[in-house]
């Protein structure tokens, strides 16, 4: 929104009043007021720092849903996931069980049968894919009262990190790349400081540092994604130089991650 929010909203309202069927993206949404203003004007898609900022509430009530979510996230972070325990945790909440099976059945194109249980999903999908499906379902489960753009952002970051994990910089964390991207907005999903959250997760020290301080190659990668979200193209280019990446290759991966996250939201 280089023209400024007020003018951008006026422009979109005018185009929609003329019968335009185009869908508009509001960039650099920094506050909740700006989000509501843009949505009221007719914007369909939103990007900006507002969606990744947690609302820290002192002495906040921790819901049973959030307790289950953190227990599941701890499990999927383990090198060897205890799927008996994961199954037991998922079974504690009908809504979560439903979300997981919906993800599995909607996104598993090559499976010709309908998956009706966690055990069946494990047999057909294997551990690595099911780890991702559990993460997607849990993030959806805890973001139900948040703007849908925040969940979309968690998917976008997760997929971008997954796509970039083939590079040698991130070889040591390829299996956790998807989770690292998703965890970068976990503070906003749970309205808890990232410092508190990472101490509860079995992550390597360099991963914790990347999530807390945006340090190291992983931290730079997350910074790069955040620059893309803010339409800070100079920042994107600078971080590509720091990591030794080709700008056009990274741009394609960013666009692909954005497209993938939007597709997932449409599917579910």
N, C-alpha and C positions, 0 to 999 in steps of 0.2 A: 504494500500500500504506500508507494512512494509519494502519492498525491496527498497523503494525510487521511486519517480515519473519517473525518466529517465529510470531506469531498468524495472519498471512496464510497461511503454509504449513500450519499446523494446520487452518485453515478449509478450504483447498483439499483437503487429504488427506481430511478428513471428508466433504466433498461428493462426492468421487470414490468413496469407500468406500460411499456411499449409492446409487451407480449414476448419478450425474449425468453427462450427456454434454456439459455446457457446457465451453467452453475459456476458460481464465483468463489474464489479463494481469498480469504482475509489473512494476510501475512503480518507478522510482528505484533500479534495480540499479546499485550503485556499485562493487562489487568482484567479482573472479572467484569468490570463495567464496560470495557472495550469489547469483550466477548459478547455480552448481552446486546450492546449497541449494534455490533456487526450482524449478529444473528437476526435481530429484529429488522434490520435493513434488507435482509434477504440473502446474505452470504450463506453458502452451503458448506464450504470447507474452511478450516481454520488452522493456522500455524502460529506458534509463538511461545515465549517463555512462560506465560501464565499457566499453561497446561502442565508444565513439569515442576511447578512450585508447590511444595506441601503446605497445608494449612496446619501449622504446629499448634496444638491445643494442650495446655498444661493440665496434668492430672486427668487426661482423657480416658473415658471408659473404653476398655479394649473388648470388642465384641467377640463372641465365640467363633464367628466367621473368620476374623482376623487371626485368631489363635490357630485355627485349622490351616489357614493359608500359610502362615509362617512355618508350621510343622511340615507341610508339604514341600515348601520351597527348600527347607533344610534337607529333606530327603532327596529331592531331585538334584541337589548339589553334590551329593556323595558320588565318588568314583564308581562304586557298585551300589545301585539303588536297591533298597529293600522293598520290593513291590508287594510283598504280603502286608507290610506296614502301610504302604501307600494305599492299597486297596481298602484297608481297615479305616484309614482316615477319610478317604473319599466317601465311604459308605455312611459316615456320620451325618452327612447332609444330602438330602434328596436333590436339592437344586444344583449342588456341585456335581453329583453323579450324573444328572441329566445333561448338564453342560458338557461334561467330558465325553459322554457317549454321542452327543450331538456333534461335537468337533470331529470325533473319530469317524462317524458315518458320513459326514458332509465332506470331509477333506481327504478321505482315503479312496481315491479313484479306482485303484486296482483291486479293491476287495469286492467280490461279487456277492457276498452274504451280508446280511444286516448284523451289526455288532450289538449285542444286548447286555453284555456284562464286562466288567473290568478284566476278568481272567481271559475272556475270549479276545479282548483287544490286545492283551499282552502276547497271546499266542500268534495272532495274525500280524501284528505290527512289529514286534520285537522291542527291546528295551530303549534303544536310542530314539526312535520315533515317538514312543509312548511318553518318554521324558518331556519332549516338546509339547505333546498334546496336553499333558497334565499341567504344564506351565501356562499354556494358553487358557485352559479352563479356569485355573485358579485366578489368573489376572482378570479374566472376564467376571468371575464370581465376586471379587472384591471391588470392582470398579462400577458396579451396578448403579451406585448413587452419585457417580462422578460424571462430568461431561464426557460424552462418547469419544470426543477427540483425544482425551487422555489415554484411553485404552488403545485407540488407533496409534497414538504416539509410542506406546510401549511395544506394540507389534512392529512398528517401523524400525525402531532402534534395535530390537531383537533380530529382525531379519537382516538389517544392514551389517551388524556384527557377525552374523552367521555367514553372509556372503564374503565378507572381508577376511574371515578366519583362514582362508586358504593361503594367505600370505605368510611368509616365514616369520615376520614380527610376532605373529600370534599363534605359532605352532603349538606352544605349551598349553594353550587354552582353547583349542579348537572345539573340544567336546562341550565346553561351557560357554561358548561365544554367544549363543542365543540367549542364555540366561543372563549373561553380563549386560547385554543390551536392555533386556527387560528390567533388570534390577536397577538400572540407572534412573528409572522413574518410580521405583517402588516406594520412595519416601512420599511422593505425591499421591500414590494410590492408597497408602495407609495413613497419611498425615502424621508421620513420625520421622524424626531426623534420620538422615542416611547414616550418621555415625552410630546411632543405636541399632539400626537394622543390620548393618554389615557385621557387627559383633555377634549377632545371633545366627549368622550363616557360616557354614564351613567352607570359606573361600581362602585362596592363597593370599599372602600379604600383598603382593603386587596388584591383585585384583581389587582388594579392599582399598588400596591407595588410589587406584584408578577411579573407583566409585566415589570415594570421599573427596579427593583432592584433584582429580583429573590429571594425575602424574603418570609418567611412563608411556610407552606406545599405546596401551589400551586406553589410558586417559586422553591421549591426543586423538585417538579414534572417536571417542565419545564427544570430545570438543568439536571435532569435524562435523559430526552429525548434528550437533546443536547449532553450529553456524549455518548449516543447511536449513534447519527449521526456522531460523531468524532471517533467512535470506541475506546472510552476511557472506557474500561471495568472495570477498577479499580474505576472510578468515578461512573459508574452505580451501582456497588456493594455498594459503600459508601452511596449513596443516598437511596438505598433500606434499608440499616441499619437505616438511619436517620428516615425514614418513617415507619419502622417496617414492610416492605413488604418482602415476599418470593422472592428471586432473580429469581427463575425459573418461577414463576407465572408472574412476571413483564416482563421477557424475552419473554414469550409467547405473552403477550399483545403488546409488542413493535413490534414483528414480524408480528402479526395480523394487527396492524395499518399500517405497511409498506406495507403489501400485499393488504390491502383494498385501500390504496391510489393509488397503481399501477393499481389495477383493475378499479378504477374510471377513471383514465387517459386513459386506453384502451377503456373503454365504450364510452367516449366522443370524 
